[in-house]
Amino acid sequence: MTSLAAPFPLLHGSELANRFALAPLTNVQSNPDGTLSDDEYAWLVARGRGGFGLTTTCAAFVSPAGQAWAGQLGASGDEHLPGLRRLAEGLRATGTRSSVQLHHGGRRADPAVSGVPTQCPWDEPERGAVALTTSGVEQVVEDFVAAAVRVERAGFDGVELHGAHGYLLGQFLDARHNQREDRYGGSLDNRVRVLLEALAAIRSATGPDFQLGLRLTPEGNGISLPEGREIARQVLASGHLDRLDMSLWDVFMQPRGEGHGGLLIEHFTDLPRHGAALSVAGRVLSAEDARWCLAKGADLVTVGTGAILHHDFAARALADPTFEARARPVSRATLADEHVGTAFIDYLAAGWKDLVA
């Protein structure tokens, strides 16, 4: 079986030192204007020191209209460059590869925070959301490209597009609601088009060593499992990706939809990868859990909660095959010792069950 310590060569740029990736976790620690804060810098650089082969930021908004919460990191303007450059340099010094997750909230954006009306693939009056025009969708693609180029200028190894969890790119994939009559709605090929256009444009606009990832939801948010599998197949077949991260909620779970056998992870590990890495995320809390993911056919293991509980989760799991994350809930002092800032701790206490004592 492949070792968790085995390096993984990506199609572009430097290889990953091991099979562990930090999940792109919302941490609400950025400054109000989306610039990097000291707490967010400390949180991420500690994970780089903690042995993760890939360290990914939280979702960073690519345009003001896409900002979804207060304290969100930004990549939408050159005012964000100094902080991004500082973070890229700090991560590089730890030896980890670095990535910024690029994001647009769509119908889940917060106009009270952004100051911009909510944009969505369809009209949704109850949320005050107005459907993007065709040229508006094209502008969204341009915003993702401009943010990726900015991140490359800052010195990061790559970006990851946030296509999961019902945010804007994922909203286009929603078969229930995206019945647009232009080339971005209706059929699955039309609904996946914005993803493929953004990936192709970023690949074209960035250098040969820049790494490109994508995070997807396998099912839910208007995506059936067969369509989720087909979307994953198409983006892998595009040849643009270095890494596809499937956010499974729980790597051990069965599909939610009826009529689909096996485990959810098994519906994706058999897909042709065209040189890209397949990463899986969801309740990986021990070295044994991570080894199980590789045994099931994943190339990389994305860790969220475990990385909150231990800044050095990856290093511990690599050194000790019996390592398990500490029991929850944990004290605020314990989290502070793991370089989790006050704003992040407050967010976890309010929204994550049984994590903060």
C-alpha positions in Angstrom: 0.0 0.0 0.0 1.2 3.5 -0.7 2.8 5.2 2.3 1.4 8.5 3.6 5.0 9.7 3.6 5.4 9.0 -0.1 5.8 12.2 -2.2 3.3 12.9 -4.9 4.3 14.5 -8.2 1.7 16.9 -9.7 1.4 17.7 -13.4 2.7 21.3 -12.8 5.3 22.6 -10.4 6.9 21.0 -7.4 5.8 17.7 -6.0 4.0 17.4 -2.6 6.3 16.0 0.1 3.6 13.7 1.4 -0.1 12.7 1.1 -1.6 15.1 3.6 -3.4 18.3 2.5 -4.9 20.9 4.8 -8.6 21.5 4.2 -9.7 25.0 3.1 -11.4 25.9 6.4 -13.5 29.0 6.9 -11.9 30.7 9.9 -13.3 34.3 9.8 -9.9 35.7 10.9 -9.2 38.1 8.0 -9.4 41.9 8.4 -12.7 43.5 7.4 -11.4 44.5 4.0 -10.3 40.9 3.2 -6.6 41.6 3.9 -4.6 39.0 5.8 -4.5 39.3 9.6 -1.7 38.1 11.9 -4.0 35.4 13.4 -4.8 34.0 9.9 -1.1 34.0 9.0 -0.2 32.2 12.3 -3.0 29.6 11.7 -1.8 28.7 8.2 1.9 28.8 8.7 1.7 26.6 11.8 0.0 24.0 9.6 2.9 24.3 7.1 5.3 23.7 10.0 3.1 20.9 11.1 4.0 18.7 8.2 1.2 19.1 5.6 2.4 18.5 2.1 -0.2 21.0 0.8 -1.6 24.0 2.8 -4.7 25.6 1.4 -6.2 28.8 2.6 -9.8 29.4 3.4 -12.2 30.4 0.7 -11.0 33.8 -0.7 -13.5 36.0 -2.5 -12.7 36.8 -6.2 -14.9 39.9 -6.4 -16.7 42.1 -3.8 -20.1 40.6 -4.9 -18.8 37.2 -3.9 -18.0 37.9 -0.3 -20.1 35.6 1.9 -19.1 36.4 5.5 -17.3 38.9 7.6 -13.6 38.1 8.2 -13.3 36.4 4.8 -9.9 36.5 3.0 -9.9 38.4 -0.2 -8.1 37.9 -3.6 -10.2 40.4 -5.5 -7.9 43.4 -5.7 -4.3 44.5 -5.5 -4.9 45.7 -2.0 -4.8 42.0 -1.0 -1.4 41.4 -2.6 0.9 42.4 0.3 -0.8 40.0 2.7 -1.0 37.3 0.2 2.7 37.8 -0.6 3.6 37.6 3.1 1.6 34.4 3.5 3.1 32.8 0.4 6.6 33.5 1.7 5.8 32.3 5.2 4.4 29.0 3.9 7.3 28.5 1.5 9.7 28.7 4.4 8.1 25.8 6.1 8.6 23.5 3.0 4.8 23.0 2.3 3.3 23.6 -1.1 0.7 26.4 -0.9 -2.7 27.1 -2.5 -5.4 29.8 -2.2 -9.0 28.6 -2.5 -10.9 30.9 -4.8 -14.5 31.5 -4.1 -17.7 33.4 -5.0 -20.7 33.0 -2.7 -23.4 33.5 -5.3 -26.8 33.3 -3.6 -25.0 32.7 -0.3 -23.1 35.9 -0.5 -23.9 38.5 2.2 -24.8 42.0 0.8 -24.7 43.4 4.3 -21.0 42.5 4.3 -20.1 43.1 0.6 -22.3 46.1 0.0 -23.2 44.6 -3.4 -26.5 43.0 -4.4 -26.6 39.2 -4.4 -25.8 37.5 -7.7 -27.0 34.0 -8.6 -27.5 31.8 -11.7 -31.2 32.3 -11.3 -33.6 34.9 -9.9 -34.4 34.3 -6.2 -36.5 37.2 -4.9 -36.8 35.9 -1.4 -33.1 36.2 -1.0 -32.8 39.4 -3.0 -30.8 37.5 -5.6 -30.8 38.5 -9.3 -29.8 36.2 -12.1 -26.5 36.9 -13.7 -26.7 37.9 -17.4 -24.6 35.9 -19.8 -22.1 38.6 -19.8 -22.2 38.6 -16.0 -21.3 34.9 -16.0 -18.4 35.7 -18.4 -17.3 38.4 -15.9 -17.4 35.9 -13.1 -15.0 33.7 -15.1 -12.7 36.7 -15.6 -12.8 37.5 -11.9 -11.6 33.9 -11.1 -8.9 34.3 -13.7 -7.7 37.7 -12.4 -7.7 36.4 -8.8 -5.6 33.3 -9.9 -3.1 35.6 -11.7 -2.9 37.8 -8.5 -2.3 34.7 -6.4 0.5 33.6 -8.7 2.1 37.1 -8.5 2.0 36.7 -4.7 4.1 33.6 -4.9 1.7 30.8 -4.2 2.2 27.4 -5.8 -1.4 27.3 -7.0 -5.1 27.9 -6.5 -8.1 25.7 -5.9 -11.6 26.7 -7.2 -14.4 26.2 -4.7 -17.0 24.3 -6.7 -18.6 22.6 -3.6 -21.2 23.2 -0.9 -23.7 25.3 -2.9 -21.6 28.4 -3.5 -21.7 30.1 -6.9 -19.8 27.6 -9.1 -21.7 24.7 -7.4 -25.0 26.6 -7.9 -24.5 26.4 -11.7 -24.4 22.6 -11.3 -27.8 22.5 -9.5 -30.2 20.6 -11.7 -33.2 21.7 -9.6 -32.8 25.4 -10.1 -30.4 26.1 -12.9 -32.7 26.2 -15.9 -31.1 29.1 -17.6 -31.8 29.3 -21.3 -28.3 30.4 -22.3 -25.2 28.2 -22.6 -24.8 28.0 -18.8 -28.0 26.3 -17.8 -30.4 23.4 -18.5 -28.4 20.3 -19.6 -25.5 19.0 -17.6 -23.0 20.0 -20.3 -24.3 23.6 -20.0 -24.3 23.6 -16.2 -20.7 22.4 -16.0 -19.6 24.8 -18.7 -18.6 27.6 -16.3 -16.3 25.3 -14.4 -14.6 24.1 -17.5 -14.2 27.6 -18.9 -12.7 28.9 -15.7 -10.3 26.0 -15.5 -9.2 26.5 -19.1 -8.8 30.2 -18.7 -6.8 30.0 -15.5 -4.5 27.4 -17.1 -4.0 29.6 -20.1 -3.3 32.8 -18.0 -0.8 31.3 -15.5 2.6 29.8 -15.8 3.7 26.2 -16.5 4.5 25.5 -12.9 1.3 26.9 -11.4 -0.9 24.2 -9.8 -4.7 24.1 -10.3 -7.1 22.4 -8.1 -10.9 22.1 -7.8 -13.2 21.1 -4.9 -16.5 19.4 -5.6 -19.5 18.1 -3.8 -20.3 14.5 -4.8 -24.0 14.7 -4.3 -26.5 17.1 -2.7 -27.2 20.8 -3.4 -29.1 19.8 -6.5 -26.5 17.3 -7.7 -27.4 13.6 -8.0 -24.6 11.1 -7.5 -24.6 10.0 -11.2 -24.2 13.7 -12.2 -21.6 14.3 -9.5 -19.6 11.4 -10.9 -20.0 12.7 -14.5 -18.9 16.2 -13.4 -15.8 14.8 -11.8 -15.1 12.7 -14.9 -15.4 15.7 -17.2 -13.1 18.0 -15.1 -10.5 15.3 -14.8 -10.7 14.6 -18.5 -10.2 18.3 -19.3 -6.4 17.9 -18.5 -6.3 21.2 -16.7 -6.3 19.9 -13.2 -3.4 19.0 -10.9 -5.8 18.0 -8.1 -9.5 17.2 -7.6 -10.7 17.3 -4.0 -14.0 15.5 -3.3 -15.6 16.9 -0.2 -17.4 13.7 1.1 -18.5 15.0 4.5 -17.5 11.6 5.9 -15.1 9.4 3.9 -16.7 6.3 5.4 -20.3 7.2 4.5 -22.7 5.5 2.0 -24.4 7.6 -0.7 -27.4 9.5 0.5 -29.5 8.9 -2.6 -31.4 5.6 -3.0 -30.3 2.9 -5.4 -26.5 3.5 -5.1 -24.5 0.7 -3.5 -21.1 0.7 -1.9 -19.4 3.7 -0.2 -19.5 7.2 -1.6 -15.7 7.3 -2.0 -15.9 4.2 -4.3 -17.9 6.1 -6.9 -14.9 8.4 -7.6 -11.7 6.4 -7.0 -12.2 4.4 -10.2 -12.4 7.4 -12.5 -9.6 8.0 -15.0 -7.5 10.8 -13.5 -5.4 11.9 -16.6 -2.4 12.6 -14.3 -4.3 14.6 -11.6 -4.4 13.7 -8.0 -7.7 12.6 -6.4 -8.0 13.9 -2.8 -10.8 13.0 -0.4 -12.0 14.9 2.7 -14.4 14.1 5.6 -13.8 13.1 9.2 -10.2 11.8 8.8 -9.1 11.9 12.5 -6.3 9.3 12.7 -3.4 7.9 10.8 -5.4 4.8 10.3 -8.2 6.8 8.7 -5.8 8.3 6.3 -4.2 5.0 5.4 -7.7 3.6 4.7 -8.4 6.5 2.2 -5.2 5.6 0.3 -6.1 1.9 0.4 -9.5 2.8 -1.1 -7.7 4.5 -4.1 -7.3 8.2 -3.1 -4.0 9.8 -3.8 -4.2 12.5 -1.1 -6.1 13.0 2.2 -7.5 16.3 3.1 -7.8 17.0 6.8 -10.0 19.6 8.5 -11.1 19.0 12.1 -7.9 17.0 12.9 -5.9 20.0 11.7 -7.8 22.3 14.0 -7.1 20.0 17.0 -3.4 19.5 16.1 -1.5 22.0 14.0 1.0 19.1 13.4 -1.6 16.5 12.7 0.3 15.5 9.5 3.7 15.2 11.2 2.2 13.2 14.1 0.4 10.8 11.7 3.5 10.3 9.6 5.6 9.5 12.7 3.1 7.3 14.6 0.9 4.8 12.8 -1.4 4.7 15.8 -1.9 8.4 16.1 -5.5 9.6 16.8 -6.7 13.2 17.2 -7.4 14.2 20.8 -10.9 13.7 22.1 -13.5 16.5 21.8 -14.6 18.9 23.1 -11.3 20.8 23.8 -10.7 24.0 25.8 -10.2 27.4 24.2 -6.7 27.3 25.7 -5.9 24.1 23.9 -7.0 25.6 20.6 -5.0 28.8 21.2 -1.9 26.6 21.8 -2.6 25.1 18.3 -2.5 28.6 16.8 -6.3 29.0 16.4 -7.1 32.7 16.8 -9.9 34.1 19.0 -12.2 34.9 16.1 -11.8 31.3 14.8 -12.5 29.8 18.2 -15.6 31.9 18.6 -16.8 30.7 15.2 -16.1 27.1 16.1 -17.9 27.4 19.4 -21.0 28.9 17.7 -21.3 26.5 14.8 -19.4 23.3 15.3 -21.1 20.8 17.6 -19.0 19.4 20.5 -15.7 20.9 19.4 -15.1 23.7 21.9 -15.7 23.0 25.6 
